[in-house]
Amino acid sequence: LDNVAFNRTDIRQRLPEWMRHDINHTTRQQAMDQGQEFRHLSTMEVLQAACELNGISYQRGDRVGTLQAALSTGTVSTLFGATIGAKVLESYAEINDFSAGWTSNAENPDLEQHVRIRLENVGSLEHTPTGQTAAHATRAAKNEYAAVDRFAKQITFDEADLLGDNFGKLKDTPRLLGLAASRIIPDLVAAVLLANPTLNQTGSALFHANHGNTQTGVALARATLSAAIARLAKKKDGDANLNLAPTHLLVPPDLYDLAVQLLMSLVISNDSGAGEKNVLNAYGITPVSEARLANGIVHPLT
């Protein structure tokens, strides 16, 4: 429970209430004391303790009977549900999500496809002489479609695992499931970037010459990055100049060192060997390395 992962609000709020208490809380102290007391128990001893907690008699040596009696109480499932769930959440927070910081989240009401409408920027204000009425503003509606997909895997533990004292499966499997779950979001984001899908509102690919957001056939370098920054700043929405400022530079691992050097070095040497101020450092752009951009991925949906 002291894992730093549980400091994240989105992770912590999914824990049972008694797990969310501060370390000095009475309930938390009691849970820790009891956890310390039971930490060396085998699976069968845990089942016997569940029977004792619920006043159910069991026959020592009758392992199957003890298992059935313990599972009938609900105590065992509550115990495993809380601890396995916490283990899943703990590992879920370990994966580095390269989409954090430059993407945002939104809600869909269900698993059906829904239209996402975006209104174009308000056009420039028009000169209105004294005594005249202001013209009506118009905003063009643009739309894309979004749907939420569900991803899952099921693991079954049966009586053979419990009778065989396979606490290893109960410990390692939830961790691996948590890691797998945390890879879904970056996989989906990378799938969009690599597939370069067609936008509904333009009929062109996301990255397309018509959108002014591509610069192919050039290597990552100071001059080409400066040109890309300028191209981003000149983007318009209708007749409104957006002056967009870059925040992140996504690169495959092979280019990460170069990206860090270009964006974070205070001084860059020129052809003569003399140093000059690195103006790119002033933009405060964050370099982000992502292996999916080099390796590709198996598309999560297809």
C-alpha positions as CSV (number, residue, x, y, z in Angstrom):
1,L,0.0,0.0,0.0
2,D,3.0,2.3,0.3
3,N,3.8,1.9,-3.4
4,V,4.1,5.3,-5.1
5,A,1.6,4.1,-7.7
6,F,-1.2,4.6,-5.1
7,N,-0.3,8.3,-4.8
8,R,-2.0,8.7,-8.2
9,T,-5.6,9.8,-7.6
10,D,-7.0,7.9,-10.6
11,I,-5.4,4.7,-9.2
12,R,-6.1,5.3,-5.5
13,Q,-9.8,6.0,-5.9
14,R,-10.3,2.5,-7.3
15,L,-9.0,0.8,-4.1
16,P,-11.5,-0.3,-1.4
17,E,-12.1,2.4,1.2
18,W,-10.1,0.7,3.9
19,M,-7.1,0.6,1.7
20,R,-7.2,4.3,1.0
21,H,-6.8,5.4,4.6
22,D,-3.7,7.3,5.8
23,I,-1.0,5.2,7.4
24,N,-1.9,6.7,10.8
25,H,-5.6,5.8,10.5
26,T,-6.8,3.2,13.0
27,T,-8.3,1.0,10.3
28,R,-5.1,1.1,8.3
29,Q,-3.0,0.2,11.3
30,Q,-5.3,-2.7,12.1
31,A,-5.1,-4.0,8.5
32,M,-1.3,-3.7,8.6
33,D,-1.0,-5.5,11.9
34,Q,-3.3,-8.3,10.7
35,G,-1.4,-8.5,7.5
36,Q,1.8,-9.0,9.4
37,E,0.2,-11.7,11.5
38,F,-1.0,-13.7,8.5
39,R,1.9,-13.1,6.1
40,H,3.4,-16.5,6.4
41,L,0.2,-18.6,6.0
42,S,-0.1,-21.1,3.3
43,T,-3.1,-21.1,1.0
44,M,-4.8,-23.9,3.1
45,E,-4.1,-22.0,6.3
46,V,-5.8,-18.9,4.8
47,L,-8.8,-21.0,4.0
48,Q,-8.9,-22.4,7.5
49,A,-8.7,-18.9,8.9
50,A,-11.6,-17.9,6.7
51,C,-13.7,-20.7,8.2
52,E,-12.7,-19.7,11.7
53,L,-13.6,-16.0,11.1
54,N,-17.1,-17.1,10.0
55,G,-17.7,-19.7,12.7
56,I,-17.6,-22.6,10.3
57,S,-16.2,-25.9,11.4
58,Y,-13.8,-27.8,9.2
59,Q,-12.0,-31.1,9.4
60,R,-8.2,-30.9,9.5
61,G,-6.8,-33.1,6.7
62,D,-10.0,-32.7,4.5
63,R,-8.5,-30.2,2.1
64,V,-11.3,-30.3,-0.4
65,G,-14.0,-29.9,2.3
66,T,-12.1,-27.0,3.9
67,L,-11.8,-25.3,0.5
68,Q,-15.5,-25.6,-0.2
69,A,-16.4,-24.4,3.3
70,A,-14.1,-21.4,3.0
71,L,-15.3,-20.4,-0.4
72,S,-18.9,-20.6,0.7
73,T,-18.3,-17.7,3.1
74,G,-17.4,-15.0,0.6
75,T,-14.5,-14.0,2.8
76,V,-11.9,-15.6,0.5
77,S,-13.3,-14.0,-2.6
78,T,-13.3,-10.6,-0.8
79,L,-9.7,-11.1,0.3
80,F,-8.5,-12.1,-3.1
81,G,-10.6,-9.5,-4.9
82,A,-9.1,-6.7,-2.8
83,T,-5.5,-7.9,-2.9
84,I,-5.5,-9.0,-6.6
85,G,-7.3,-5.8,-7.6
86,A,-4.6,-3.7,-5.8
87,K,-1.9,-5.7,-7.5
88,V,-3.4,-5.1,-10.9
89,L,-3.7,-1.3,-10.2
90,E,-0.1,-1.2,-8.9
91,S,1.3,-2.6,-12.1
92,Y,-1.1,-0.7,-14.3
93,A,0.6,2.5,-13.1
94,E,4.1,1.3,-14.0
95,I,3.9,1.5,-17.8
96,N,5.1,4.8,-19.3
97,D,2.2,6.2,-21.5
98,F,3.8,8.2,-24.2
99,S,0.5,9.9,-25.0
100,A,0.3,11.6,-21.6
101,G,0.7,15.4,-21.8
102,W,-0.2,15.9,-25.4
103,T,-3.5,14.1,-25.6
104,S,-6.7,14.7,-23.6
105,N,-9.5,12.4,-22.5
106,A,-13.3,12.7,-23.1
107,E,-16.3,10.6,-22.2
108,N,-18.6,8.5,-24.4
109,P,-22.0,7.6,-22.8
110,D,-21.8,3.9,-24.0
111,L,-19.9,1.6,-26.3
112,E,-21.8,2.8,-29.5
113,Q,-20.2,5.1,-32.0
114,H,-21.0,8.8,-31.4
115,V,-20.4,11.9,-33.5
116,R,-18.0,14.5,-32.1
117,I,-18.9,17.9,-33.4
118,R,-16.4,20.8,-33.5
119,L,-17.4,24.3,-34.5
120,E,-14.9,26.2,-36.6
121,N,-13.4,29.3,-35.0
122,V,-15.4,32.5,-35.0
123,G,-14.4,34.6,-38.0
124,S,-12.6,37.9,-37.6
125,L,-14.8,40.7,-36.2
126,E,-16.1,43.1,-38.9
127,H,-15.8,46.8,-38.9
128,T,-19.2,48.2,-37.8
129,P,-19.6,52.0,-38.3
130,T,-21.6,54.0,-35.9
131,G,-25.4,53.5,-36.2
132,Q,-25.1,50.2,-38.0
133,T,-25.9,46.7,-36.7
134,A,-23.2,44.1,-36.3
135,A,-23.2,41.3,-38.8
136,H,-24.1,37.8,-37.7
137,A,-21.2,35.5,-36.9
138,T,-21.2,32.1,-38.6
139,R,-19.3,29.0,-37.5
140,A,-18.9,25.9,-39.7
141,A,-19.6,22.6,-38.0
142,K,-17.0,19.8,-38.4
143,N,-17.4,16.3,-37.1
144,E,-15.6,13.1,-36.5
145,Y,-16.8,9.8,-35.0
146,A,-15.6,8.2,-31.8
147,A,-16.3,4.9,-30.1
148,V,-15.2,3.3,-26.9
149,D,-13.9,-0.3,-27.3
150,R,-13.6,-2.9,-24.5
151,F,-10.5,-5.1,-24.0
152,A,-10.3,-8.0,-21.6
153,K,-8.8,-11.3,-20.8
154,Q,-10.0,-13.9,-18.3
155,I,-7.9,-15.9,-16.0
156,T,-9.4,-18.9,-14.1
157,F,-8.0,-20.2,-10.8
158,D,-9.5,-23.5,-9.8
159,E,-9.3,-25.7,-6.7
160,A,-6.1,-27.4,-8.0
161,D,-4.3,-24.0,-7.7
162,L,-5.6,-23.4,-4.2
163,L,-4.9,-26.9,-3.0
164,G,-1.4,-26.8,-4.6
165,D,-0.7,-23.6,-2.6
166,N,0.0,-21.7,-5.9
167,F,0.2,-18.3,-4.4
168,G,2.7,-17.5,-7.1
169,K,0.0,-17.5,-9.7
170,L,-2.2,-15.3,-7.5
171,K,0.7,-12.9,-7.2
172,D,2.3,-12.8,-10.6
173,T,-0.8,-13.1,-12.9
174,P,-2.5,-10.0,-11.7
175,R,0.7,-8.0,-12.2
176,L,1.0,-9.2,-15.8
177,L,-2.7,-8.4,-16.4
178,G,-2.2,-4.9,-15.1
179,L,0.8,-4.3,-17.3
180,A,-1.2,-5.6,-20.3
181,A,-4.1,-3.3,-19.5
182,S,-1.8,-0.3,-19.2
183,R,-0.4,-0.9,-22.7
184,I,-3.9,-0.6,-24.4
185,I,-4.1,3.2,-24.4
186,P,-0.6,3.9,-25.9
187,D,-1.3,1.1,-28.3
188,L,-4.5,2.7,-29.5
189,V,-2.8,6.1,-29.8
190,A,0.1,4.7,-31.7
191,A,-2.3,2.8,-34.0
192,V,-3.9,6.1,-35.0
193,L,-0.5,7.8,-35.7
194,L,0.9,4.9,-37.7
195,A,-2.2,4.1,-39.6
196,N,-2.7,7.8,-40.6
197,P,-6.5,7.4,-41.0
198,T,-8.7,9.5,-43.2
199,L,-10.5,12.3,-41.5
200,N,-14.2,12.6,-42.0
201,Q,-14.3,16.4,-42.2
202,T,-11.6,16.7,-45.0
203,G,-11.6,13.3,-46.7
204,S,-7.8,13.3,-46.5
205,A,-5.4,11.4,-44.2
206,L,-4.6,12.9,-40.8
207,F,-1.1,13.8,-42.0
208,H,-1.5,15.2,-45.5
209,A,0.0,17.9,-47.6
210,N,-3.4,19.6,-47.8
211,H,-3.3,20.0,-44.1
212,G,0.2,21.5,-44.0
213,N,1.3,19.1,-41.3
214,T,3.9,17.0,-43.1
215,Q,7.5,17.5,-44.0
216,T,8.7,14.2,-45.4
217,G,12.0,13.2,-46.9
218,V,14.1,15.2,-44.4
219,A,16.1,14.2,-41.4
220,L,15.6,15.4,-37.9
221,A,17.9,18.4,-37.6
222,R,18.0,21.9,-36.2
223,A,16.8,23.5,-39.5
224,T,14.0,21.0,-40.2
225,L,12.7,21.2,-36.7
226,S,12.7,25.0,-36.9
227,A,10.7,24.7,-40.1
228,A,8.2,22.4,-38.5
229,I,7.8,24.8,-35.6
230,A,7.1,27.6,-38.0
231,R,4.6,25.5,-40.0
232,L,2.7,24.7,-36.8
233,A,2.6,28.4,-35.8
234,K,1.0,29.3,-39.2
235,K,-1.9,26.9,-38.8
236,K,-5.3,28.6,-39.3
237,D,-8.9,27.7,-38.2
238,G,-11.1,29.4,-40.8
239,D,-9.5,32.8,-41.2
240,A,-8.2,32.8,-37.6
241,N,-4.4,32.5,-37.1
242,L,-3.8,30.1,-34.3
243,N,-0.1,30.7,-33.5
244,L,0.1,27.2,-32.1
245,A,3.2,26.5,-29.9
246,P,4.8,23.1,-29.9
247,T,4.8,21.2,-26.6
248,H,6.2,17.7,-27.4
249,L,8.4,16.0,-30.0
250,L,7.6,12.3,-30.5
251,V,10.5,10.3,-31.8
252,P,11.5,6.6,-32.0
253,P,14.2,5.5,-29.6
254,D,16.9,5.8,-32.3
255,L,16.4,9.5,-32.5
256,Y,15.8,10.3,-28.8
257,D,19.4,11.3,-28.0
258,L,19.4,13.7,-31.0
259,A,16.0,15.1,-29.9
260,V,17.3,15.7,-26.4
261,Q,20.4,17.4,-27.8
262,L,18.3,19.6,-30.1
263,L,15.7,20.6,-27.6
264,M,17.6,20.7,-24.3
265,S,21.2,21.8,-25.0
266,L,21.9,25.4,-24.1
267,V,24.7,25.6,-26.7
268,I,25.2,23.9,-30.1
269,S,28.5,23.9,-31.9
270,N,28.5,25.2,-35.5
271,D,30.6,24.1,-38.4
272,S,33.6,26.1,-37.3
273,G,33.5,24.3,-33.9
274,A,32.5,27.4,-32.0
275,G,29.5,27.3,-29.8
276,E,26.3,29.3,-30.3
277,K,23.1,29.7,-28.3
278,N,20.6,27.0,-29.0
279,V,17.4,28.9,-29.7
280,L,15.3,25.7,-29.8
281,N,15.9,25.3,-26.1
282,A,13.8,28.5,-25.5
283,Y,10.6,26.7,-26.7
284,G,10.5,24.3,-23.8
285,I,9.5,21.4,-26.0
286,T,9.5,18.0,-24.3
287,P,11.2,15.1,-26.2
288,V,9.2,11.8,-26.0
289,S,10.7,8.5,-27.0
290,E,8.4,5.7,-28.1
291,A,9.4,2.2,-29.3
292,R,6.1,1.7,-31.2
293,L,7.1,4.4,-33.6
294,A,10.1,2.2,-34.6
295,N,8.8,-1.3,-34.1
296,G,5.2,-0.8,-35.2
297,I,2.4,-2.6,-33.3
298,V,-0.2,-5.3,-33.7
299,H,-3.3,-3.2,-34.1
300,P,-5.4,-3.6,-30.9
301,L,-8.7,-3.8,-32.8
302,T,-7.7,-5.8,-35.9
